[in-house]
Each structure stands twice: as C-alpha cells, then as structure tokens.
Amino acid sequence: MPLPPLILKKNAHRRLRTGHLWVFSNEVDIARTPLTAFVPGDAVEIREHGGRFLGSGYVNPNSLICARILSRDERHPPDRAWLVQRLNLALALRTRLYPQPFYRLVFGESDGLPGLVVDRYGEVLVAQITTAGMERMKDDIVAALAEVLKPAGIMWRNDVSIRELEGLPLYVDTAYGTVPERAIVEEHERKFEVALAGGQKTGWFFDQHDNRGRLARYVSGRRVLDVFSYVGAWAIQALAWGAHEALCMDSSASALALAEHNAALNGVRVGVHKADAFDGLRALHAAGEKFDVVILDPPAFVKRKKDLAAGRDAYRRLNQLGMQLLAHDGLLISCSCSHHLPADELLAAIQSAARHVNREAQLLERGAQAADHPVHPAIPETAYLKAFFVRVLSEPR
C-alpha cells in the first residue's frame, strides 16, 4: 500500500533536490495535504507541487522541521531491511577508520538516518532518538542493530531536551541484552571508563578523537589546564604524551572522580578543581597561576540562532579568561560545538580576546569533528565542531 503524500508548495522542492533532507512546515501545500491530517511519526511520501516523487520519510505536524526524508527510492520505502542496509553502510566506514570498536556508528542525517545517533563501546551500543519518526521505528532499529552488530546490549539515552520539541518523553532504558553501568573506551592507546546511563551525551565525546590526537606535538614538558574536562580525556592524553602536569576543571564532582580514576588506569595523575568554568578561571588568575597549555572545550553556548550574540560574547569572555592564565609563549586550544557559530566568528572571538588582554595570537592548526561524524555537504548543520590551536604571545617590549 502506498504511503500518504505530503505535497510541497511550488518551487519548495529545490533545496531537497540538492540533497537536503528536511522539509519545513511553511513549505507544505496545506490546502492539498493539511499537516493536521497527520500524527507525529507518520510515514509519508514527499512530493513536489506537480506530484513528482522526492522521497519517503516521516512527518511531525507539530515541529518546524515537519518532515525528513529517509529514502529516495520510490520502490523501497524504509523498513527493517532498509535499516539493516543503512547500518551496514555506516559500519563499513567506521571499520575502515578505526582499528578498535569505539566510535560513533550512526551520525543522523549524514548517515541517512535523520533523528538517530548510535555510539559504539565495544560490545555495547548507546543510541539516541530525537524525532517522532525515529521513535516510531525504534523496535525495528533495535532489531536491525542486533542483526548487524550482535551486541551484548543496547541502551536508549533518550533523555535530551530536544525531544520535547517533538512532543516525545524523556527516558533512559535498556532496549536489548545487558548494559553495564560503565564501559571502557580506547582512544590513541589510552583507556577511559565512562558512565553510560548518567554521563554527558551518551557517555563520551567521540567527535574530539582527532583533535585530542593533535595534542602530541604540543604538550611535552608542559603544564596543562583542561577546562570543562568531563572525565579527563584531554588532560590524560596530554600527560600520556609527556605533559609535566595537568589540572582538570569541571563543575561535576562525579566527572572529576572519573577523571582521577581514568588517570590511574593510564598510569598518570591529574589534579582536579571543581568549579564553574568562568568562576574557576577567575580564581586561578587571582591566585597567580600560569599554564603552558589551556584547553577550552565547552558545551554549546549557541543552541538557537537567537542566542548568537550572547553566545559570541560568552566565547570571547571564556577565551579571554583562558589567555590570562597562559605563560608568555603559551598554547590555547579553543573549541566550539555550536553549529550556529561559524568558524570565522569563533576565530574572531579569540582574536578579540587576545586584544583585550594585550596578547598576540597565531593560528597554528584548525580541527573539526572526527570522520565518524561525517559532514553532509547539503546540510551545513552537520558540520558543527571547531577546534583552533592558537599560540598566544605576550606583547614584545
């Protein structure tokens, strides 16, 4: 039986023909296919104003992004076999990229599975759904994951606030098999223990894999400050590559406890400082502390476009505070995961911060999300992570 159609307004198909997967509510011809006729998560065929097939996907009449395309093959609408094929394609990329099974297996739109994220921790998978359409498919998703990877367990981390925009409940649940409270991640030959149910995101930030690898050439013999440290990934990698000392700063006592535990797992020792980042940086500056390397890896300060001005200022203030703690010839590693903040605006915030503290900045390297978070060329929102490696010098006298 064919799926019900969702017909677009005249010329509203052009962006979708370039490869984009989202339909906005103001692009739908509601006179012919009223959105109110659908229930969140309903499967639909998305068609041009003239009736030409664009793709099959799902709809949510209560969301600004009211539909997302899953398949462009009119003969094969999405089902469990289609999910298995998509997962196998995603797995083929990751197994080529990573020698060990620790990576983001599914990255939403970039893997043709909008609304779904899956992270792999060896034999355990942690998945997250953010749309009503994927929620409707969750039993098939679990079955397909079990078929493709045969994991020991699958956990749903469906506790992110973005789900509320889709009218979805928040919950954490074991979907399949047995999932331990903690799991081990291996990165650059180091081991880290992470909390799966209670940690940030799905427990670990795989997207910074390559950027943390860039640390090796900068940290030997250096004193390092890791701000927003979470479970100590940056600091511990720095110590493993020869840093003299590393201090983790985070507002979470449980995260800092795991950072100390992870340091011990790798035969190193980190210092910990529980504080809000802005307050903690000011306190360290007042105490006269200096570091050779300061790493700033904050949560997104710009979650919506309307937050851009305030977020831009927050990045400038954060980088300024970080620079005040740098020795004469220091390295600032400044990151942003706010996709609404363009890379050039983060760099401008860094330069502005340097001028506020009378320092000179030199951009040495720039990084992005690791390759297990591929970018969809037609969807700019999938390119979100920026990492700048900046030399910060005192003004010559």
Steps between C-alpha positions, in 0.01 A plus 500: 500500500648839402578748774284813530645800314637821645489754215724805497433850378619606158884516482535380863667184372821666376700468823395135531615428146849623597512229768353660810273278709282746692157639415388809688135552590469814285605299193198267508193555284257471790200559276567166328669309783417668834756427768219459751404179320818332627607362836860558614719225356274404210678364193444706184603545139635850444405633158562814295214739432451329163490156659853376422644270768772650719539239769333302774543588862304607804302800614437696820232768454595660833862571408658782296690227313180320416644215291828326430597287202629149566503340155498635145418160348128500421496121475643439845354705784683471834453174688715268709696371200569861397626573854735201483640627170554851642671363810730280294603804295571696818695210650713457187631855536582471869678167472725653234574800721552344842695189602293461819117507536474839671332765287176668397336236286206713380506877462143591409449672166857438387436125508154531347332439835370840614405507865722208601842489666677177601831481686698179529684399815641164398221249549254761630303757300348822633237651272303823504188599311399864457200485264151353513556313174800313633320436828229324301773277347688424821410129517625450145814701584580271792437190287719634218783593739482154655518338156789708370723520810378224734574716805487391862265787574330811363402799713268785411628837625181681405535764769597808297280810514476529119257206512247724674481714185370188323252423778701198616555380858844491661631164619803273535437132442673175409356396166686174447721261694702625795663842528756562777500817706840590356691414185859530382600717203839468333643807329856546374606193702359646822204357693217698654207384710174685439153496654246394238172584671605803700780656296481794261350431155538122457797484739792611280585763238626303202496812282821636660703186421716661231543830682623327814744314278644835391612566858806276465719760329423780747501373858833335586632646824209743525255592775144447369158628609199305370183710544158331474710187544215250553679163558847632416550401137708802395705515819581129507597494133728798566667322793543183295679708237741644751331795669666584832172569683127523423208650688138407422230761566132407492184583693413130545653316796410162349673589171814607685497178701495307172781720368717398797400136449583517128836659572584208728390257225766653278776527759488879535364746755279803442413784729129589528324827570121504541366833380285677248736570211470879503528526879778241514709675235465832684605334827809344343595834350457675835726235656773576244488158331659455157476218246681422176190350336135591569227285344147642476243241389165643617145387434313686228449864594282558190220245484265723298564774247349760730772418755782588260586846635507386863687183408761688298568718805522195726765344276698825503487525880593134544799528268609821668497331841695207357764726347554679831627171639745430218872541541689740270511255206199279560254289303124552509281220367157653453199293393136558417230244428242772418409444137330843492840662569707509180869414529608849399292649781668277758838605362390864519399447864845356572671797333279744689585324826872528420472874446306542827793352695771662287622170347585393147334193347632268228274231357703178467238238416129464466306182560145375452293200602654157447415299189248284684292821500495553120367825360204496261599752229140618455430540873728760662363411843693172491830693507501628855831445682784752485838471673768768470857448617627851569842619616457791740794735555556792730555833326872552434661771712 
